[in-house]
Amino acid sequence: MATASKQPPTDGLAKGALTKDATAKEVPARNAVGGSGSVRVEIFDQVYNLRGSDADYILKLAEYVDGKMRAVSEQTATVDSVRLAVLAALNIADEYHLLKRRLEMSSPEARQRASKLASALDEVLQDTRRTG
């Protein structure tokens, strides 16, 4: 399970950098507030220090990736974490593209409805201008 905490920067952590930390067992299971915007997350038993403006969102993403990696791990015989990460990334990319395709398919109907509503609004506005 992914965990996170806000921590002050460690050893010159650059803004936007992703670093792996060897002390995975020291990560607290709850958020701790620090002033730097650094967030420490654990994904598949590896600790990463991340920077972002929304620690809760970063934690949510880390939990999602951790869950995907654990699901792939349960379904495959491989123990190589890099291979698991790639397979999890492919699963996430598949989900993304399926949702994107579904959104694009519904888009023509939504555009047509928006066009009809815009026309109706234009008619009402023109009537209002005529009557004063």
BELGISUL-V398795 format. One line per field, one symbol per residue. phi: phi as a letter, one per 20 degrees, with the letter a starting at -180 (. if undefined). Layout:
phi=???
This chain:
phi=.fcbbecfgdlmfffnedcedfeffeffecfceceenfcdccclmcececdaecfffffffffffgffffffgfecefdfffffffffffffffggfffffffffefffffffffffffffgffffffffeo
